[in-house]
Amino acid sequence: MTEVAIETDGLTKRYGSTVAVEDLDLTVTRDEIYGFLGPNGAGKSTTIGMLMDYVRPTEGSVRVLGCDPQDDVVEIHDRLGILPD
């Protein structure tokens, strides 16, 4: 069985009446390479921010390497690298 690296369920982020990410269900296994592609304003950076706990979701759940970013942020940051634009 392949382990899950990233899993979101109903992930949503709103800024007031603006919806940045809506109801995202995503599963990425450890043996996959996954890229975020889309136009400006599609929610790519917001999604990555929620995966890294830079931004808190309005609704839904996130798991990264089996951890909850809100509870295990240090462990996730120790295991992952990110270079935002």
DRENKE-732915 format. One line per 5 residues: their letters; for each residue x, y, z of N, C-alpha, C, CB. Coordinates in nm, 2 decimals, always signed. Each point is the difference from the previous one (the first is absolute). Glycine has a CB too. Layout:
A = X/Y/Z/X/Y/Z/X/Y/Z/X/Y/Z  ...
//
This chain:
MTEVA = +0.08/-0.12/+0.00/-0.08/+0.12/+0.00/+0.09/+0.13/+0.00/-0.18/-0.13/+0.12  +0.15/+0.22/-0.20/+0.07/+0.12/-0.02/-0.04/+0.10/+0.11/+0.02/-0.04/-0.24  +0.08/+0.10/+0.31/-0.03/+0.10/+0.10/-0.05/+0.13/-0.06/+0.17/-0.11/+0.15  -0.26/+0.18/-0.07/-0.05/+0.13/-0.05/+0.10/+0.11/+0.06/-0.24/-0.09/-0.01  +0.28/+0.18/-0.08/+0.09/+0.11/+0.04/-0.08/+0.12/+0.04/+0.18/-0.09/-0.15
IETDG = -0.29/+0.12/+0.06/-0.08/+0.12/+0.02/-0.15/-0.05/-0.01/+0.18/+0.16/-0.09  -0.26/-0.12/+0.18/-0.14/-0.03/-0.01/-0.08/+0.12/+0.05/+0.04/-0.25/+0.02  -0.14/+0.30/-0.10/-0.09/+0.10/+0.04/-0.14/-0.05/-0.02/+0.16/+0.18/-0.06  -0.25/-0.14/+0.15/-0.14/-0.03/-0.01/-0.09/+0.12/+0.02/+0.06/-0.24/+0.08  -0.12/+0.28/-0.18/-0.09/+0.12/+0.01/+0.07/+0.13/+0.03/-0.18/-0.16/+0.07
LTKRY = +0.31/+0.17/-0.10/+0.08/+0.11/+0.03/-0.05/+0.13/-0.06/+0.19/-0.15/+0.02  -0.22/+0.25/+0.06/-0.06/+0.12/-0.04/+0.07/+0.12/+0.07/-0.22/-0.11/-0.05  +0.24/+0.22/-0.02/+0.05/+0.12/+0.06/-0.07/+0.12/-0.06/+0.23/-0.10/+0.03  -0.29/+0.17/+0.06/-0.07/+0.12/-0.04/+0.06/+0.12/+0.07/-0.22/-0.12/-0.03  +0.23/+0.23/-0.04/+0.04/+0.13/+0.05/-0.13/+0.09/-0.01/+0.25/-0.03/-0.06
GSTVA = -0.33/+0.04/+0.17/-0.12/+0.07/-0.01/-0.09/-0.07/-0.10/+0.11/+0.22/+0.06  -0.16/-0.15/-0.16/-0.09/-0.06/-0.10/+0.08/-0.06/-0.12/-0.17/+0.17/+0.07  +0.30/-0.15/-0.07/+0.08/-0.06/-0.11/+0.05/-0.14/+0.04/+0.08/+0.23/-0.06  -0.11/-0.32/-0.03/+0.04/-0.14/+0.01/+0.13/-0.02/-0.07/-0.24/-0.08/+0.02  +0.35/+0.04/+0.05/+0.13/-0.02/-0.06/+0.01/-0.15/-0.04/+0.10/+0.19/+0.13
VEDLD = -0.15/-0.28/-0.05/+0.01/-0.14/-0.02/-0.14/-0.05/+0.04/+0.26/-0.02/+0.03  -0.32/-0.07/-0.11/-0.13/-0.05/+0.04/-0.01/-0.15/-0.01/-0.10/+0.22/-0.08  +0.08/-0.28/+0.19/-0.04/-0.14/+0.01/+0.10/-0.09/-0.08/-0.24/+0.06/+0.02  +0.37/-0.04/+0.01/+0.11/-0.08/-0.07/+0.02/-0.13/+0.07/+0.11/+0.21/-0.07  -0.13/-0.32/-0.01/+0.03/-0.14/+0.04/+0.12/-0.04/-0.08/-0.24/-0.05/+0.06
LTVTR = +0.35/+0.02/+0.00/+0.12/-0.03/-0.07/+0.08/-0.11/+0.08/+0.01/+0.24/-0.09  +0.04/-0.33/+0.01/+0.08/-0.11/+0.06/+0.13/-0.01/-0.09/-0.20/-0.12/+0.10  +0.31/+0.13/-0.04/+0.13/-0.02/-0.07/+0.08/-0.10/+0.07/+0.00/+0.24/-0.08  +0.04/-0.35/+0.02/+0.07/-0.10/+0.06/+0.15/+0.03/+0.00/-0.18/-0.17/-0.06  +0.26/+0.10/+0.14/+0.14/+0.02/+0.01/+0.08/-0.03/-0.13/-0.02/-0.05/+0.24
DEIYG = -0.04/-0.03/-0.32/+0.07/-0.03/-0.13/-0.04/+0.08/-0.12/+0.02/-0.23/+0.09  -0.10/+0.34/-0.06/-0.04/+0.09/-0.11/+0.07/+0.13/+0.01/-0.22/-0.11/+0.01  +0.23/+0.18/-0.13/+0.05/+0.14/-0.01/-0.13/+0.07/-0.04/+0.25/-0.06/-0.06  -0.28/+0.17/+0.14/-0.12/+0.07/-0.03/+0.04/+0.15/-0.01/-0.14/-0.17/+0.13  +0.08/+0.24/-0.23/+0.02/+0.14/-0.02/-0.13/+0.08/+0.01/+0.20/-0.06/-0.14
FLGPN = -0.19/+0.18/+0.19/-0.12/+0.09/+0.00/+0.01/+0.09/-0.12/-0.01/-0.01/+0.26  -0.08/+0.00/-0.35/-0.01/+0.08/-0.12/-0.13/+0.07/-0.01/+0.16/-0.15/-0.12  -0.16/+0.27/+0.08/-0.13/+0.07/-0.02/+0.03/+0.15/-0.01/-0.12/-0.18/+0.13  +0.01/+0.25/-0.17/+0.02/+0.15/-0.01/+0.01/+0.07/+0.13/-0.13/-0.01/-0.21  +0.17/+0.13/+0.21/+0.00/+0.09/+0.12/-0.13/-0.01/+0.06/+0.18/+0.15/-0.10
GAGKS = -0.18/-0.16/+0.23/-0.13/+0.00/+0.08/-0.06/-0.13/+0.01/-0.03/+0.23/-0.07  +0.09/-0.34/+0.02/-0.06/-0.13/+0.00/+0.01/-0.07/+0.14/+0.06/-0.02/-0.24  +0.02/+0.07/+0.33/+0.01/-0.06/+0.13/+0.12/-0.08/+0.02/-0.24/+0.00/+0.01  +0.34/+0.00/-0.10/+0.12/-0.08/+0.02/+0.08/+0.04/+0.12/+0.01/-0.03/-0.25  +0.03/+0.15/+0.26/+0.08/+0.05/+0.12/-0.08/-0.02/+0.13/+0.12/+0.16/-0.15
TTIGM = -0.25/-0.13/+0.15/-0.08/-0.02/+0.12/+0.00/-0.15/+0.04/-0.14/+0.20/-0.07  +0.13/-0.29/-0.02/+0.00/-0.14/+0.03/+0.13/-0.04/+0.06/-0.16/-0.04/-0.19  +0.27/+0.08/+0.13/+0.13/-0.03/+0.05/+0.02/+0.06/+0.14/+0.09/-0.01/-0.23  -0.14/+0.13/+0.25/+0.00/+0.07/+0.13/-0.07/-0.08/+0.10/+0.02/+0.22/-0.11  -0.13/-0.28/+0.08/-0.08/-0.08/+0.10/+0.07/-0.13/+0.02/-0.21/+0.10/-0.08
LMDYV = +0.28/-0.16/-0.02/+0.08/-0.12/+0.03/+0.11/+0.02/+0.09/-0.06/-0.08/-0.23  +0.12/+0.20/+0.23/+0.11/+0.03/+0.08/-0.04/+0.08/+0.13/+0.14/+0.01/-0.20  -0.26/+0.01/+0.22/-0.06/+0.08/+0.12/+0.05/+0.14/+0.00/-0.01/-0.21/+0.13  +0.03/+0.27/-0.25/+0.02/+0.14/-0.01/-0.13/+0.07/+0.00/+0.21/-0.03/-0.13  -0.32/-0.04/+0.09/-0.13/+0.05/-0.01/-0.09/-0.10/+0.06/+0.04/+0.14/-0.21
RPTEG = -0.14/-0.10/+0.29/-0.09/-0.10/+0.06/-0.12/-0.01/-0.08/+0.08/+0.06/+0.22  -0.13/-0.19/-0.25/-0.12/-0.02/-0.07/-0.12/+0.05/+0.07/+0.10/-0.20/-0.11  -0.20/+0.24/+0.03/-0.13/+0.04/+0.05/-0.08/-0.13/+0.03/+0.00/+0.22/-0.13  +0.01/-0.32/+0.05/-0.07/-0.13/+0.02/+0.09/-0.11/-0.06/-0.23/+0.11/-0.02  +0.20/-0.23/+0.06/+0.06/-0.12/-0.06/+0.13/-0.04/+0.09/-0.08/+0.07/-0.23
SVRVL = +0.14/-0.17/+0.18/+0.12/-0.06/+0.07/+0.12/-0.02/-0.10/-0.16/-0.11/+0.16  +0.27/+0.11/-0.09/+0.13/-0.02/-0.08/+0.09/-0.10/+0.08/-0.02/+0.24/-0.09  +0.08/-0.33/+0.02/+0.10/-0.08/+0.05/+0.12/+0.00/-0.09/-0.17/-0.15/+0.11  +0.29/+0.17/-0.05/+0.13/+0.00/-0.08/+0.09/-0.10/+0.07/-0.03/+0.25/-0.08  +0.07/-0.35/+0.01/+0.09/-0.11/+0.05/-0.06/-0.05/+0.13/+0.20/+0.11/-0.11
GCDPQ = -0.33/-0.13/+0.11/-0.07/-0.06/+0.11/-0.02/+0.10/+0.12/+0.09/-0.21/-0.07  -0.05/+0.33/+0.05/-0.01/+0.10/+0.11/-0.10/+0.11/-0.03/+0.23/-0.05/+0.06  -0.29/+0.11/+0.04/-0.09/+0.11/-0.01/+0.09/+0.13/+0.01/-0.20/-0.13/+0.11  +0.20/+0.21/-0.22/+0.09/+0.12/+0.00/-0.02/+0.09/+0.12/+0.00/-0.02/-0.24  -0.12/+0.03/+0.29/-0.03/+0.09/+0.12/+0.06/-0.05/+0.13/-0.21/+0.07/-0.12
DDVVE = +0.21/-0.20/+0.13/+0.05/-0.07/+0.12/+0.15/-0.03/-0.01/-0.23/-0.09/+0.05  +0.28/+0.06/-0.17/+0.14/-0.06/-0.01/+0.08/+0.09/-0.10/-0.09/-0.23/+0.04  +0.07/+0.36/-0.03/+0.07/+0.09/-0.10/+0.15/-0.01/+0.00/-0.19/+0.15/+0.03  +0.25/-0.17/+0.09/+0.15/-0.01/+0.00/+0.04/-0.13/-0.07/+0.01/+0.13/+0.22  -0.07/-0.24/-0.19/+0.03/-0.12/-0.07/-0.01/+0.01/-0.15/-0.07/-0.13/+0.20
IHDRL = -0.04/+0.19/-0.25/-0.02/+0.01/-0.14/+0.11/+0.09/-0.06/-0.25/-0.03/+0.03  +0.28/+0.15/+0.04/+0.10/+0.09/-0.05/+0.14/-0.06/+0.00/-0.14/+0.19/+0.08  +0.16/-0.28/+0.02/+0.13/-0.07/+0.00/+0.02/-0.10/-0.12/+0.00/+0.03/+0.25  -0.11/-0.08/-0.29/+0.00/-0.11/-0.11/-0.02/+0.05/-0.14/-0.08/-0.15/+0.17  +0.03/+0.27/-0.18/-0.03/+0.06/-0.14/+0.07/+0.13/-0.02/-0.22/-0.11/+0.01
GILPD = +0.25/+0.14/-0.13/+0.05/+0.13/-0.04/-0.09/+0.06/-0.10/+0.23/-0.08/+0.03  -0.24/+0.21/-0.02/-0.08/+0.08/-0.09/+0.07/+0.13/-0.04/-0.21/-0.10/+0.10  +0.21/+0.13/-0.22/+0.05/+0.13/-0.05/-0.10/+0.08/-0.07/+0.23/-0.11/-0.02  -0.31/+0.19/+0.09/-0.11/+0.07/-0.06/+0.06/+0.11/-0.10/-0.15/-0.04/+0.20  +0.07/+0.07/-0.30/+0.05/+0.10/-0.10/+0.05/+0.12/+0.07/-0.16/-0.08/-0.17
//
